[in-house]
């Protein structure tokens, strides 16, 4: 799926963005956004998996995994044009279509579809973040793991156990016990 196809499906319009996007292919472990750099793109993930994380106290904390047909960005940095406190890295080979910040902001001045897409992305990011916060407050690690597998079964095959454990906020040994108990 391309950004154009996504817009047609999700925004129910045949209008196109008033600027070109760029197709990119990145290998596994490629860093899309480094901590301390200003985010200049929003990426639409056509194929692959991307990790968003933050460095804290000498270790990486995983904030989110992104999958095909999702938008990826250090969104706070993209919106504020300040240095990013998160990193984005390809966990697998990735095929990506990206939009430039300058092009998107300029399009907001005259394009309904650009404004609709911007609002749609902001609303989705907000709802996803709120749901994750709620899950951390009311669900056990096992429930969160089962939810993750139900939503994205490929996680168990594509993402290392140590990264899944970091995402869930538990130790890898705890995740191994959870996996063993549900087998």
C-alpha positions as CSV (number, residue, x, y, z in Angstrom):
1,X,0.0,0.0,0.0
2,X,1.2,3.5,-0.8
3,X,0.4,6.8,0.9
4,X,-2.0,7.6,-1.9
5,X,-3.8,4.2,-1.4
6,X,-3.8,4.8,2.4
7,X,-5.4,8.3,1.9
8,X,-8.1,6.8,-0.4
9,X,-8.9,4.1,2.0
10,X,-8.7,5.9,5.4
11,X,-9.8,9.4,4.4
12,X,-12.3,8.2,1.8
13,X,-11.1,10.6,-0.9
14,X,-9.5,10.4,-4.3
15,X,-7.5,13.6,-3.8
16,X,-3.7,13.4,-3.8
17,X,-1.2,15.1,-1.8
18,X,0.0,18.3,-3.6
19,X,3.7,17.2,-3.4
20,X,5.8,14.2,-4.2
21,X,6.8,11.6,-1.7
22,X,10.0,9.6,-1.9
23,X,10.3,5.8,-2.0
24,X,13.2,4.4,0.0
25,X,14.5,0.9,0.8
26,X,16.5,0.6,4.0
27,X,18.3,-2.5,5.4
28,X,17.8,-4.1,8.8
29,X,19.5,-2.0,11.5
30,X,19.3,1.2,9.5
31,X,18.7,4.2,11.7
32,X,15.9,6.4,10.4
33,X,16.1,9.0,13.1
34,X,18.9,9.4,15.6
35,X,18.4,10.8,19.1
36,X,19.5,14.4,19.1
37,X,18.6,15.1,15.5
38,X,15.6,17.0,14.3
39,X,13.0,14.9,12.5
40,X,12.5,16.1,9.0
41,X,10.2,13.3,7.7
42,X,7.1,11.2,8.3
43,X,7.6,7.7,7.0
44,X,4.8,5.4,5.7
45,X,5.9,1.9,6.3
46,X,5.1,-0.3,3.3
47,X,7.1,-3.3,4.3
48,X,9.1,-4.2,7.4
49,X,9.1,-3.4,11.1
50,X,10.5,-0.3,12.8
51,X,11.4,0.2,16.5
52,X,11.0,3.5,18.3
53,X,13.0,3.8,21.5
54,X,14.7,6.1,23.9
55,X,18.1,5.8,25.6
56,X,17.8,6.1,29.4
57,X,20.4,5.4,32.0
58,X,22.7,3.5,29.6
59,X,20.0,1.3,28.1
60,X,17.4,1.4,25.4
61,X,13.7,1.5,26.3
62,X,11.4,0.5,23.5
63,X,8.4,2.7,23.1
64,X,6.7,1.2,20.1
65,X,7.0,-1.2,17.2
66,X,5.6,0.0,13.8
67,X,4.3,-2.4,11.1
68,X,3.3,-2.2,7.5
69,X,0.7,0.4,6.6
70,X,1.5,2.6,9.6
71,X,3.1,6.0,9.7
72,X,6.3,6.3,11.6
73,X,8.1,9.4,12.9
74,X,9.7,11.0,15.9
75,X,6.5,12.8,15.9
76,X,7.2,15.3,18.7
77,X,10.4,16.4,17.0
78,X,8.6,16.5,13.6
79,X,5.9,18.8,15.0
80,X,8.2,21.1,17.0
81,X,11.3,20.9,14.8
82,X,13.4,20.4,18.0
83,X,15.9,17.7,18.6
84,X,14.5,14.2,19.0
85,X,14.7,12.4,22.3
86,X,13.8,9.1,20.5
87,X,15.4,7.0,17.9
88,X,13.8,5.0,15.0
89,X,15.6,1.9,13.7
90,X,14.6,-0.7,11.1
91,X,14.3,-4.1,12.8
92,X,13.9,-5.8,9.4
93,X,14.6,-4.7,5.8
94,X,12.0,-1.9,5.2
95,X,10.3,-0.4,2.2
96,X,9.2,3.1,3.1
97,X,7.6,6.1,1.4
98,X,8.4,9.4,3.1
99,X,7.1,12.9,3.2
100,X,9.2,16.0,3.9
101,X,8.3,18.3,6.8
102,X,8.7,21.4,4.6
103,X,6.4,20.0,1.9
104,X,3.7,18.9,4.4
105,X,3.7,22.2,6.3
106,X,3.5,24.2,3.1
107,X,0.6,22.0,1.9
108,X,-1.3,22.7,5.1
109,X,-1.8,26.3,3.8
110,X,-3.9,25.2,0.7
111,X,-4.6,21.5,0.7
112,X,-7.7,20.0,2.4
113,X,-6.3,16.4,2.0
114,X,-2.9,17.4,3.6
115,X,-4.9,18.9,6.5
116,X,-7.1,15.9,6.8
117,X,-4.0,13.6,6.8
118,X,-2.3,15.7,9.4
119,X,-5.3,15.6,11.7
120,X,-5.8,11.8,11.1
121,X,-2.1,11.1,11.9
122,X,-2.3,13.2,15.1
123,X,-5.5,11.6,16.3
124,X,-4.2,8.1,15.6
125,X,-0.9,8.8,17.5
126,X,-2.8,10.2,20.4
127,X,-5.3,7.3,20.6
128,X,-2.5,4.7,20.3
129,X,-0.5,6.4,23.1
130,X,-3.5,6.7,25.4
131,X,-4.4,3.0,24.9
132,X,-0.9,1.9,25.7
133,X,-0.9,4.0,28.9
134,X,-4.2,2.5,29.9
135,X,-2.9,-1.0,29.2
136,X,0.2,-0.5,31.4
137,X,-2.1,0.6,34.2
138,X,-4.7,-2.1,34.1
139,X,-3.2,-5.2,32.4
140,X,-0.6,-7.6,33.5
141,X,2.5,-8.2,31.4
142,X,1.0,-11.5,30.3
143,X,-2.2,-9.8,29.1
144,X,-0.2,-7.2,27.2
145,X,1.9,-9.9,25.6
146,X,-1.2,-11.9,24.6
147,X,-2.8,-8.7,23.2
148,X,0.4,-8.0,21.2
149,X,0.4,-11.5,19.7
150,X,-3.3,-11.3,18.9
151,X,-2.8,-7.9,17.1
152,X,0.5,-8.8,15.5
153,X,1.2,-12.6,15.4
154,X,4.4,-12.0,13.4
155,X,6.0,-10.4,16.4
156,X,7.0,-13.7,17.9
157,X,8.9,-14.6,14.7
158,X,10.3,-11.2,13.6
159,X,11.3,-9.5,16.9
160,X,13.8,-10.9,19.4
161,X,12.5,-11.8,22.8
162,X,14.8,-9.3,24.5
163,X,13.2,-6.4,22.5
164,X,9.6,-7.7,23.2
165,X,10.4,-7.8,26.9
166,X,11.7,-4.2,26.8
167,X,8.6,-3.1,25.0
168,X,6.4,-4.8,27.7
169,X,8.5,-3.3,30.5
170,X,9.7,-6.6,31.9
171,X,12.9,-8.7,32.1
172,X,13.5,-11.2,29.3
173,X,13.4,-14.0,32.0
174,X,9.9,-12.9,33.0
175,X,8.8,-13.0,29.3
176,X,10.3,-16.5,29.0
177,X,8.2,-17.7,32.0
178,X,5.1,-16.1,30.4
179,X,5.7,-17.7,27.1
180,X,6.3,-21.1,28.8
181,X,3.1,-20.8,30.8
182,X,0.9,-20.1,27.8
183,X,2.5,-22.8,25.6
